[in-house]
Amino acid sequence: MHQPHDKLFKMGFSDPETTAGFLSSQLPPALTAAIDWSSLRLEPGSFIDSQFRQSESDLLFHARAREHAVAIYLLFEHQTTEDRQIALRLLRYMARIWETHLKRETGVLLPVIVPVVLAQNDRSWVIKADLASLLEIPVELEAVLRPFVPDFAFRLIQLAEIPFEAIAGTPAGIMILRTLKAERSGDLLADPVWDESLLDLLPRLIFEMLLRYILHADIDKDDFDNKINMFQKAETRTAAMSLAEQLRQEGRQEGRQEGRQEGRQEGRQEAILAYLQIRFGPVPKGLVEAMRQVADPTHLESLQRVSFTCASIDEFAAAL
């Protein structure tokens, strides 16, 4: 499963009810009371820089305040690696959200954005949850510089600091977060992840994604089967066994397809290198290594054409 953490997080928490159930237990009580959670709706798009999408994902929600006709945005971000500079990135995302808002709305005033970071960690991160802490401000100049310093705080929710039984929300939200927490601590086969009373309440898509996520991880497959066999309800046990076998079959098929694709890629890589050697003699080691890193079929096809027409190894390397 490609980007399993991202897929599991987004599948569950794209649902406003699931997000409301969890965040209403994690934000400051006064803020939780001020938000009309029934008005929560998911906004389209992503504001994350493309280079970070391998390790994190973002969800943007719009809500109303209970007693005021003002909008509040909740930027809910899932992060798998500690980042001391995350407040700076959040600032970039917030600026993009405001810019998008101004394109759609005629009003001058901007909505408040409450940034929330969910850390999928196995130990606590030692970072400060505000922007100003990233700035070097001499003590003797703090009073004169402070008015020029932009600042905001963000809510850092660390799964490493929340016991399994303390995770609140909908059944889907609870089980997803228990599973994400357990993946980091190596506890995917622990009882909290296999709480049958909650699993019975999950939509089939969420149940399937959880099993897919667990099977994708490095676990003992016999222990996985034993966990399924321990379900009390026959229908739950049968559904889980059926899904597990289906997912394993899909995995075997994907593995064979990936193997064939990798074989084709390696064959084309070696054909290009062999042709270059025929034309120009020994191919530099660095070029060989770089060539073997090229996996995109379209790029490989283009490089094969270049190997036929290039006037020198250097010209080929420039196309690489």
MARDREN-131162 format. One record per residue: residue in three letters; x, y, z of N, C-alpha, C in turn. Coordinates in steps of 0.02 Angstrom, whole numbers, padded with zeros to 5 digits, always signed. Layout:
% MARDREN-131162
ALAXYZXYZXYZ...
% end
This chain:
% MARDREN-131162
MET+00042-00059+00000+00000+00000+00000+00044+00062+00000HIS+00036+00104-00052+00078+00164-00059+00055+00217-00008GLN+00102+00246+00029+00088+00298+00079+00032+00276+00127PRO+00042+00221+00163-00012+00193+00204-00035+00240+00260HIS+00011+00276+00293-00009+00321+00348-00055+00375+00321ASP-00035+00404+00265-00073+00458+00234-00143+00434+00215LYS-00146+00376+00183-00211+00349+00160-00258+00335+00218LEU-00232+00304+00271-00274+00287+00328-00299+00350+00362PHE-00254+00398+00373-00274+00461+00405-00327+00497+00365LYS-00315+00505+00300-00362+00543+00259-00428+00508+00250MET-00427+00442+00244-00490+00406+00236-00535+00417+00297GLY-00508+00413+00356-00549+00421+00416-00566+00493+00432PHE-00516+00536+00430-00526+00604+00455-00549+00654+00402SER-00562+00631+00341-00597+00672+00292-00670+00679+00312ASP-00693+00635+00355-00761+00638+00380-00766+00690+00435PRO-00807+00743+00427-00811+00795+00478-00831+00769+00547GLU-00876+00719+00549-00897+00693+00614-00839+00660+00651THR-00797+00624+00614-00739+00591+00645-00689+00643+00670THR-00677+00695+00629-00631+00748+00650-00658+00786+00710ALA-00723+00802+00708-00753+00838+00764-00750+00797+00828GLY-00762+00733+00823-00761+00690+00882-00694+00689+00916PHE-00640+00692+00876-00573+00690+00906-00550+00760+00927LEU-00554+00809+00882-00526+00875+00898-00565+00909+00954SER-00629+00895+00961-00666+00926+01016-00642+00902+01084SER-00606+00846+01084-00578+00821+01147-00506+00844+01158GLN-00476+00877+01107-00405+00894+01110-00392+00969+01111LEU-00437+01009+01086-00428+01081+01086-00446+01110+01154PRO-00423+01171+01170-00441+01202+01234-00517+01204+01243PRO-00542+01191+01302-00615+01188+01314-00652+01250+01291ALA-00624+01309+01302-00658+01371+01282-00666+01374+01206LEU-00615+01352+01169-00619+01351+01096-00668+01298+01073THR-00665+01239+01104-00712+01186+01086-00784+01209+01095ALA-00797+01246+01149-00865+01270+01163-00886+01323+01113ALA-00838+01361+01086-00854+01416+01040-00869+01392+00969ILE-00845+01333+00951-00854+01308+00882-00919+01271+00876ASP-00956+01287+00823-01017+01249+00806-00994+01188+00766TRP-00985+01132+00800-00956+01073+00768-01003+01044+00715SER-01067+01058+00720-01114+01033+00669-01105+01068+00602SER-01071+01126+00603-01060+01163+00540-00995+01143+00506LEU-00957+01098+00537-00891+01080+00510-00898+01048+00441ARG-00859+01073+00394-00859+01043+00327-00788+01043+00299LEU-00774+00992+00259-00707+00984+00230-00700+01029+00170GLU-00643+01064+00166-00628+01106+00109-00584+01066+00060PRO-00593+01077-00005-00554+01039-00055-00482+01063-00058GLY-00439+01020-00084-00370+01039-00098-00322+01024-00041SER-00258+01033-00057-00203+01024-00009-00158+01085-00013PHE-00130+01104+00044-00087+01163+00046-00015+01145+00063ILE-00001+01080+00066+00065+01056+00085+00114+01060+00027ASP+00176+01078+00041+00228+01078-00011+00237+01007-00037SER+00246+01001-00103+00247+00935-00134+00301+00889-00106GLN+00358+00918-00085+00413+00875-00061+00398+00843+00007PHE+00345+00867+00041+00328+00839+00107+00271+00790+00104ARG+00240+00779+00046+00180+00738+00043+00194+00665+00053GLN+00258+00644+00051+00275+00574+00064+00267+00558+00138SER+00271+00608+00182+00274+00594+00254+00218+00627+00294GLU+00174+00663+00262+00122+00697+00299+00064+00714+00253SER+00008+00733+00282-00050+00752+00243-00088+00805+00281ASP-00127+00844+00245-00165+00898+00277-00238+00895+00259LEU-00280+00916+00305-00351+00922+00294-00373+00990+00319LEU-00412+01025+00279-00435+01092+00299-00511+01090+00308PHE-00533+01112+00367-00604+01114+00382-00627+01185+00395HIS-00688+01199+00376-00720+01264+00388-00775+01253+00440ALA-00779+01298+00488-00832+01294+00538-00855+01365+00556ARG-00910+01368+00590-00937+01432+00614-00931+01435+00690ALA-00924+01496+00716-00927+01505+00788-01001+01502+00809ARG-01014+01478+00869-01083+01467+00891-01124+01531+00894GLU-01096+01584+00920-01135+01644+00932-01113+01703+00889HIS-01072+01690+00839-01048+01745+00796-01046+01721+00724ALA-01062+01766+00679-01063+01749+00607-00992+01755+00578VAL-00946+01719+00606-00877+01721+00581-00854+01650+00566ALA-00809+01645+00517-00783+01580+00497-00720+01563+00537ILE-00712+01500+00551-00651+01475+00583-00626+01417+00540TYR-00563+01419+00522-00534+01364+00484-00492+01321+00531LEU-00499+01256+00524-00457+01209+00561-00410+01175+00512LEU-00346+01188+00518-00295+01155+00476-00270+01095+00516PHE-00291+01036+00496-00276+00974+00533-00222+00937+00494GLU-00163+00934+00521-00106+00905+00485-00079+00844+00521HIS-00066+00792+00481-00038+00729+00506+00035+00726+00488GLN+00078+00716+00538+00150+00718+00527+00182+00657+00558THR+00227+00623+00521+00259+00563+00545+00330+00573+00570THR+00360+00630+00553+00429+00642+00575+00434+00709+00611GLU+00476+00711+00662+00485+00772+00701+00516+00827+00658ASP+00488+00886+00663+00512+00943+00623+00512+01005+00667ARG+00571+01028+00686+00576+01087+00730+00554+01150+00694GLN+00553+01149+00628+00534+01208+00589+00461+01205+00566ILE+00421+01162+00594+00354+01153+00568+00311+01216+00573ALA+00324+01258+00623+00284+01320+00629+00294+01364+00567LEU+00355+01364+00539+00367+01404+00478+00328+01377+00420ARG+00326+01310+00414+00287+01280+00360+00213+01293+00369LEU+00189+01289+00430+00119+01304+00444+00102+01375+00423LEU+00148+01421+00434+00137+01490+00414+00128+01495+00338ARG+00168+01458+00300+00160+01458+00228+00092+01431+00208TYR+00071+01376+00240+00007+01346+00224-00050+01395+00241MET-00044+01428+00298-00096+01475+00318-00102+01533+00269ALA-00044+01557+00245-00045+01612+00196-00080+01589+00132ARG-00068+01527+00111-00101+01501+00051-00177+01495+00061ILE-00196+01474+00121-00268+01468+00136-00301+01537+00133TRP-00269+01587+00162-00296+01655+00160-00300+01682+00089GLU-00247+01668+00049-00248+01691-00020-00306+01658-00059THR-00316+01594-00047-00372+01559-00079-00438+01588-00056HIS-00443+01604+00007-00504+01633+00035-00520+01700+00001LEU-00469+01742-00009-00479+01808-00039-00502+01803-00111LYS-00483+01750-00145-00505+01741-00214-00579+01724-00219ARG-00606+01695-00165-00675+01674-00165-00722+01723-00131GLU-00695+01760-00082-00737+01805-00042-00721+01877-00057THR-00772+01920-00051-00762+01991-00065-00742+02031-00003GLY-00752+02001+00055-00736+02036+00117-00661+02048+00125VAL-00644+02098+00165-00574+02116+00176-00544+02076+00233LEU-00583+02063+00285-00557+02028+00344-00547+01954+00330LEU-00495+01927+00359-00477+01857+00348-00503+01814+00406PRO-00520+01751+00392-00543+01707+00446-00484+01683+00489VAL-00499+01667+00550-00449+01639+00595-00435+01567+00575ILE-00372+01547+00577-00353+01478+00563-00323+01449+00627VAL-00349+01392+00647-00323+01356+00705-00281+01298+00679PRO-00214+01303+00681-00173+01248+00656-00167+01193+00708VAL-00178+01131+00686-00173+01072+00730-00126+01022+00696VAL-00076+00999+00733-00029+00949+00707-00038+00884+00747LEU-00054+00831+00711-00059+00764+00742+00007+00727+00730ALA+00044+00715+00782+00109+00682+00776+00101+00607+00786GLN+00116+00569+00733+00115+00496+00738+00186+00475+00759ASN+00197+00475+00824+00264+00465+00850+00266+00410+00903ASP+00326+00382+00913+00334+00332+00965+00364+00361+01028ARG+00389+00422+01024+00414+00458+01084+00400+00532+01074SER+00396+00568+01129+00377+00639+01126+00427+00681+01088TRP+00402+00727+01049+00445+00775+01015+00459+00834+01062VAL+00520+00856+01062+00539+00913+01104+00542+00975+01059ILE+00484+01002+01044+00480+01063+01003+00431+01111+01035LYS+00439+01175+01021+00393+01226+01046+00339+01238+00994ALA+00278+01244+01017+00221+01248+00972+00202+01321+00957ASP+00251+01360+00936+00236+01429+00914+00289+01452+00866LEU+00273+01503+00828+00318+01528+00776+00375+01569+00805ALA+00361+01612+00853+00412+01658+00879+00472+01622+00909SER+00462+01560+00932+00518+01523+00962+00571+01506+00911LEU+00555+01512+00846+00605+01499+00794+00650+01558+00780LEU+00631+01617+00806+00668+01678+00791+00719+01693+00845GLU+00776+01717+00822+00830+01738+00869+00819+01812+00886ILE+00796+01824+00946+00782+01893+00968+00825+01908+01029PRO+00874+01951+01023+00916+01969+01081+00873+01996+01138VAL+00889+01975+01198+00849+01994+01257+00845+02070+01263GLU+00901+02103+01252+00902+02176+01261+00862+02213+01207LEU+00845+02177+01152+00806+02209+01099+00735+02182+01094GLU+00717+02139+01140+00652+02106+01135+00595+02156+01135ALA+00598+02205+01179+00542+02252+01185+00533+02292+01121VAL+00588+02312+01089+00583+02353+01029+00568+02312+00966LEU+00589+02248+00966+00578+02206+00907+00512+02169+00908ARG+00485+02156+00967+00426+02114+00973+00368+02137+00929PRO+00355+02204+00923+00299+02224+00880+00307+02205+00807PHE+00367+02189+00786+00379+02172+00716+00383+02096+00704VAL+00372+02059+00757+00379+01986+00751+00310+01953+00741PRO+00300+01920+00684+00236+01884+00675+00236+01823+00721ASP+00178+01805+00745+00177+01747+00791+00109+01714+00789PHE+00108+01650+00803+00047+01612+00815+00067+01548+00851ALA+00019+01519+00884+00031+01454+00916-00007+01401+00877PHE+00016+01339+00882-00021+01284+00851-00031+01230+00904ARG-00082+01190+00893-00097+01136+00940-00059+01074+00918LEU-00013+01051+00959+00025+00990+00944-00005+00932+00983ILE-00033+00885+00947-00063+00825+00978-00017+00767+00964GLN+00013+00738+01017+00062+00686+01009+00032+00618+01030LEU+00026+00573+00982-00003+00508+00998+00039+00471+01049ALA+00104+00485+01050+00148+00452+01100+00128+00469+01171GLU+00093+00525+01180+00076+00547+01248+00004+00531+01267ILE-00033+00500+01221-00104+00484+01235-00111+00409+01243PRO-00132+00384+01301-00144+00312+01309-00198+00288+01260PHE-00195+00226+01240-00244+00199+01193-00315+00213+01217GLU-00329+00199+01280-00397+00205+01306-00420+00277+01313ALA-00373+00325+01308-00392+00396+01315-00407+00430+01248ILE-00398+00395+01193-00413+00423+01128-00489+00426+01121ALA-00515+00487+01108-00587+00497+01105-00610+00510+01034GLY-00676+00503+01024-00705+00518+00958-00753+00465+00935THR-00763+00461+00870-00806+00410+00841-00768+00343+00840PRO-00804+00287+00833-00769+00223+00828-00715+00222+00773ALA-00731+00251+00716-00682+00252+00662-00620+00293+00682GLY-00631+00352+00711-00575+00394+00731-00533+00360+00785ILE-00565+00330+00834-00529+00296+00888-00486+00240+00860MET-00514+00197+00818-00477+00139+00793-00421+00160+00746ILE-00432+00211+00706-00379+00235+00661-00321+00262+00702LEU-00335+00302+00752-00281+00332+00792-00247+00279+00835ARG-00284+00231+00861-00252+00176+00898-00204+00138+00852THR-00225+00128+00790-00184+00090+00743-00122+00130+00723LEU-00130+00195+00710-00073+00237+00693-00024+00240+00751LYS-00050+00245+00812-00007+00246+00871+00030+00180+00879ALA-00007+00124+00870+00023+00058+00879+00076+00043+00827GLU+00068+00070+00766+00118+00057+00714+00187+00082+00735ARG+00188+00140+00766+00253+00169+00786+00283+00133+00845SER+00243+00106+00889+00269+00073+00949+00276-00002+00940GLY+00261-00027+00880+00266-00099+00867+00212-00140+00901ASP+00152-00111+00911+00099-00144+00948+00037-00157+00905LEU+00047-00168+00840-00011-00177+00796-00052-00240+00813LEU-00022-00286+00849-00059-00346+00869-00083-00343+00942ALA-00078-00283+00971-00100-00275+01040-00176-00270+01043ASP-00205-00286+01100-00278-00289+01109-00314-00224+01090PRO-00287-00164+01107-00325-00103+01090-00339-00095+01015VAL-00296-00123+00973-00306-00119+00900-00359-00168+00877TRP-00374-00218+00919-00420-00271+00900-00482-00271+00945ASP-00504-00212+00964-00562-00203+01007-00625-00219+00966GLU-00650-00279+00976-00706-00302+00934-00768-00259+00943SER-00779-00232+01002-00839-00191+01014-00838-00128+00970LEU-00778-00102+00956-00772-00044+00912-00768-00065+00839LEU-00732-00118+00824-00725-00141+00755-00792-00157+00724ASP-00839-00183+00765-00905-00200+00740-00943-00139+00716LEU-00923-00080+00740-00960-00018+00724-00930+00018+00663LEU-00876-00008+00636-00842+00027+00581-00876+00015+00515PRO-00877+00066+00471-00897+00055+00401-00849+00005+00370ARG-00873-00034+00322-00832-00086+00292-00768-00058+00262LEU-00772+00002+00230-00712+00030+00199-00658+00045+00250ILE-00678+00070+00309-00629+00084+00362-00601+00019+00389PHE-00644-00030+00400-00623-00096+00425-00572-00126+00376GLU-00587-00123+00312-00542-00150+00262-00476-00113+00261MET-00478-00046+00266-00416-00007+00265-00372-00023+00326LEU-00404-00033+00384-00365-00051+00444-00330-00118+00434LEU-00366-00168+00408-00334-00232+00397-00278-00227+00345ARG-00292-00188+00293-00241-00178+00241-00178-00145+00270TYR-00189-00095+00312-00133-00059+00344-00092-00106+00388ILE-00127-00148+00428-00092-00193+00473-00053-00246+00434LEU-00085-00274+00382-00052-00325+00341+00009-00297+00305HIS+00005-00233+00288+00060-00200+00252+00122-00192+00298ALA+00110-00190+00363+00166-00179+00410+00204-00244+00421ASP+00260-00237+00457+00302-00294+00472+00276-00330+00534ILE+00229-00376+00524+00199-00412+00580+00203-00487+00566ASP+00193-00527+00618+00190-00599+00610+00122-00618+00583LYS+00120-00647+00523+00057-00662+00490+00017-00715+00527ASP+00050-00763+00560+00014-00813+00599-00021-00780+00659ASP+00014-00733+00692-00017-00698+00747-00076-00656+00724PHE-00069-00627+00664-00125-00589+00634-00186-00635+00626ASP-00175-00694+00599-00231-00741+00590-00261-00762+00657ASN-00218-00770+00707-00242-00789+00774-00287-00735+00803LYS-00269-00672+00790-00310-00616+00814-00379-00619+00783ILE-00382-00633+00718-00446-00638+00684-00487-00695+00713ASN-00455-00751+00726-00491-00809+00753-00517-00798+00823MET-00492-00748+00857-00515-00734+00926-00578-00691+00928PHE-00601-00665+00870-00663-00627+00870-00720-00670+00895GLN-00763-00642+00936-00818-00680+00965-00875-00689+00915LYS-00890-00638+00876-00945-00642+00829-00923-00678+00766ALA-00962-00728+00747-00944-00768+00687-00943-00725+00625GLU-00991-00678+00620-00993-00636+00559-00933-00590+00554THR-00910-00564+00611-00850-00522+00611-00789-00563+00592ARG-00784-00623+00621-00728-00667+00607-00727-00687+00533THR-00785-00705+00506-00788-00726+00436-00771-00668+00390ALA-00798-00608+00404-00784-00549+00363-00710-00532+00364ALA-00679-00535+00423-00608-00519+00429-00565-00570+00392MET-00581-00634+00399-00543-00686+00363-00549-00677+00288SER-00610-00663+00265-00621-00654+00193-00581-00594+00167LEU-00584-00539+00204-00547-00480+00184-00472-00492+00185ALA-00447-00525+00236-00376-00538+00241-00351-00580+00182GLU-00390-00632+00163-00371-00674+00107-00373-00634+00042GLN-00424-00592+00035-00429-00550-00024-00369-00503-00030LEU-00351-00472+00026-00294-00425+00026-00229-00462+00011ARG-00221-00522+00038-00161-00560+00024-00156-00578-00050GLN-00213-00596-00079-00214-00612-00150-00196-00551-00192GLU-00224-00493-00173-00207-00431-00208-00133-00417-00202GLY-00105-00429-00141-00034-00417-00130+00009-00462-00174ARG-00011-00525-00181+00027-00571-00224+00025-00549-00296GLN-00034-00527-00319-00041-00504-00388+00000-00441-00400GLU-00004-00393-00351+00035-00332-00358+00110-00346-00358GLY+00130-00395-00316+00200-00413-00313+00225-00441-00380ARG+00183-00484-00411+00203-00511-00477+00205-00456-00529GLN+00156-00410-00528+00156-00356-00576+00216-00310-00567GLU+00231-00294-00503+00289-00252-00490+00354-00286-00511GLY+00357-00353-00501+00417-00390-00521+00426-00388-00597ARG+00371-00397-00634+00376-00394-00707+00396-00324-00730GLN+00366-00273-00698+00382-00204-00716+00456-00189-00702GLU+00479-00209-00643+00549-00198-00625+00595-00234-00674GLY+00575-00294-00695+00616-00332-00743+00621-00296-00809ARG+00565-00267-00832+00566-00230-00895+00610-00168-00889GLN+00605-00134-00832+00645-00074-00822+00720-00091-00821GLU+00738-00143-00784+00808-00163-00780+00834-00184-00849GLY+00792-00219-00888+00813-00239-00954+00827-00180-00999ARG+00784-00129-00995+00795-00069-01037+00856-00030-01013GLN+00866-00026-00947+00925+00008-00921+00989-00024-00947GLU+00992-00091-00943+01051-00127-00965+01061-00121-01041ALA+01006-00120-01078+01011-00112-01151+01041-00045-01169ILE+01019+00008-01134+01046+00075-01147+01121+00077-01131LEU+01139+00050-01073+01210+00050-01053+01253+00010-01102ALA+01227-00047-01125+01265-00088-01173+01275-00051-01239TYR+01223-00015-01261+01230+00022-01324+01279+00080-01317LEU+01278+00113-01259+01326+00168-01248+01397+00140-01248GLN+01407+00082-01219+01474+00052-01217+01498+00034-01288ILE+01452+00009-01330+01470-00007-01399+01492+00057-01436ARG+01455+00111-01423+01469+00173-01460+01530+00211-01434PHE+01537+00214-01366+01587+00260-01338+01639+00226-01293GLY+01636+00160-01286+01683+00126-01243+01657+00123-01171PRO+01700+00107-01122+01678+00098-01053+01637+00158-01027VAL+01582+00142-00996+01537+00194-00968+01559+00210-00897PRO+01568+00274-00880+01589+00293-00812+01543+00263-00759LYS+01575+00242-00703+01538+00209-00650+01481+00251-00624GLY+01493+00317-00616+01441+00361-00590+01380+00364-00636LEU+01393+00362-00701+01339+00363-00750+01299+00297-00747VAL+01335+00242-00738+01301+00177-00733+01255+00177-00672GLU+01279+00201-00616+01239+00202-00555+01178+00248-00563ALA+01189+00306-00595+01134+00352-00606+01082+00323-00652MET+01106+00288-00704+01061+00257-00752+01017+00204-00719ARG+01045+00167-00672+01007+00113-00639+00958+00140-00588GLN+00960+00205-00575+00911+00236-00530+00849+00261-00568VAL+00852+00262-00634+00796+00287-00674+00744+00232-00679ALA+00684+00246-00653+00631+00196-00654+00571+00216-00697ASP+00564+00281-00711+00506+00303-00749+00509+00277-00821PRO+00459+00239-00843+00460+00209-00910+00466+00261-00966THR+00432+00318-00959+00434+00370-01010+00504+00399-01016HIS+00536+00410-00959+00603+00438-00959+00653+00387-00988LEU+00643+00324-00972+00687+00272-00999+00681+00269-01075GLU+00620+00275-01100+00610+00274-01173+00645+00333-01205SER+00640+00391-01173+00673+00451-01200+00749+00442-01199LEU+00776+00413-01145+00848+00403-01140+00872+00352-01192GLN+00831+00304-01207+00850+00255-01258+00858+00290-01326ARG+00812+00336-01341+00818+00374-01404+00881+00417-01404VAL+00895+00448-01346+00955+00490-01341+01018+00449-01351SER+01018+00387-01325+01077+00344-01333+01092+00329-01406PHE+01040+00332-01449+01050+00320-01521+01079+00381-01556THR+01061+00441-01531+01077+00503-01568+01130+00546-01537CYS+01147+00536-01474+01195+00581-01441+01265+00575-01473ALA+01301+00631-01470+01367+00633-01500+01422+00612-01452SER+01406+00609-01386+01456+00591-01336+01423+00568-01273ILE+01463+00537-01229+01438+00517-01163+01414+00578-01124ASP+01450+00634-01130+01430+00695-01093+01361+00719-01116GLU+01348+00714-01180+01282+00735-01205+01227+00690-01177PHE+01241+00625-01173+01192+00580-01143+01182+00596-01069ALA+01237+00608-01033+01233+00624-00962+01192+00687-00949ALA+01196+00735-00995+01156+00796-00988+01082+00782-00992ALA+01063+00732-01033+00993+00714-01040+00968+00673-00981LEU+01014+00642-00945+00998+00599-00888+00974+00642-00829
% end
